[in-house]
């Protein structure tokens, strides 16, 4: 998870503070928020900085749940990782 106020610089492959997965402007980033409003704006912002494949989930997490799609929950909540930190935490299905 990346906070909205950090999204552009964490996903920009040219930024020193990017996450390890942000290796190319060609990556397809799928942005998700609770109802789909903020994610639409965020995906648009990412496209404006050159991440042309950024998109979002219409209706957000609520639409995902309503559609009966699988949700994976972390066994133990973790803080958001910092720049350069690898992903961590065990996942459980629920």
C-alpha positions as CSV (number, residue, x, y, z in Angstrom):
1,X,0.0,0.0,0.0
2,X,1.2,3.5,-0.9
3,X,-0.4,6.6,0.6
4,X,-2.0,8.9,-1.8
5,X,0.3,11.8,-0.9
6,X,3.3,9.7,-1.8
7,X,2.0,7.9,-4.9
8,X,3.7,9.9,-7.7
9,X,7.2,9.9,-6.3
10,X,7.1,6.3,-5.0
11,X,6.0,5.0,-8.5
12,X,8.2,7.3,-10.7
13,X,11.1,5.1,-11.9
14,X,13.3,8.2,-12.1
15,X,12.8,9.2,-8.4
16,X,15.4,8.2,-5.8
17,X,12.6,7.4,-3.3
18,X,10.7,5.0,-5.6
19,X,9.7,1.5,-4.5
20,X,11.8,-1.4,-5.8
21,X,9.1,-2.5,-8.2
22,X,9.0,0.9,-10.0
23,X,11.6,0.0,-12.6
24,X,10.0,1.3,-15.7
25,X,7.4,3.8,-17.0
26,X,5.9,0.8,-18.9
27,X,4.6,-0.9,-15.8
28,X,0.8,-1.2,-15.5
29,X,-0.1,0.3,-12.1
30,X,-3.6,-0.5,-10.9
31,X,-4.8,2.0,-8.3
32,X,-7.5,1.1,-5.8
33,X,-9.3,3.2,-3.2
34,X,-12.5,2.5,-1.3
35,X,-15.1,3.7,-3.8
36,X,-13.1,4.5,-7.0
37,X,-13.2,8.3,-6.9
38,X,-9.7,9.0,-5.5
39,X,-8.2,6.2,-7.5
40,X,-9.5,7.7,-10.8
41,X,-7.8,11.0,-10.0
42,X,-4.6,9.3,-8.8
43,X,-4.4,7.2,-12.0
44,X,-4.8,10.3,-14.1
45,X,-2.0,12.0,-12.2
46,X,0.3,9.1,-12.8
47,X,-0.5,9.2,-16.5
48,X,0.4,12.9,-16.5
49,X,3.9,12.2,-15.2
50,X,4.5,9.6,-17.9
51,X,3.2,6.4,-16.4
52,X,0.9,5.8,-19.4
53,X,-0.4,2.3,-18.2
54,X,-1.8,3.5,-14.9
55,X,-5.4,2.7,-14.4
56,X,-7.9,2.2,-11.5
57,X,-10.7,-0.2,-10.4
58,X,-14.1,1.3,-11.2
59,X,-16.1,1.4,-8.0
60,X,-13.0,0.7,-5.9
61,X,-12.7,-1.8,-3.1
62,X,-16.5,-1.7,-2.4
63,X,-17.2,-2.8,-6.0
64,X,-14.6,-5.6,-5.6
65,X,-16.3,-6.9,-2.4
66,X,-19.8,-6.6,-3.9
67,X,-18.6,-8.7,-6.9
68,X,-17.6,-11.4,-4.5
69,X,-13.9,-11.3,-5.5
70,X,-11.3,-12.7,-3.1
71,X,-9.8,-10.5,-0.4
72,X,-6.4,-11.3,1.1
73,X,-5.8,-9.9,4.6
74,X,-2.4,-9.7,6.3
75,X,-2.1,-11.8,9.4
76,X,-0.5,-8.9,11.2
77,X,-0.9,-5.3,10.0
78,X,2.4,-3.6,9.2
79,X,3.4,0.0,8.7
80,X,3.9,1.2,5.1
81,X,7.4,0.5,4.0
82,X,9.9,3.3,3.4
83,X,11.9,4.1,0.3
84,X,14.0,1.1,-0.8
85,X,12.5,-1.3,1.8
86,X,11.3,-4.7,0.4
87,X,7.8,-5.9,0.7
88,X,7.2,-7.8,4.0
89,X,4.5,-9.6,6.0
90,X,2.7,-12.9,5.7
91,X,-0.6,-13.1,4.0
92,X,-3.7,-15.1,5.0
93,X,-6.8,-15.8,2.9
94,X,-10.1,-14.6,4.4
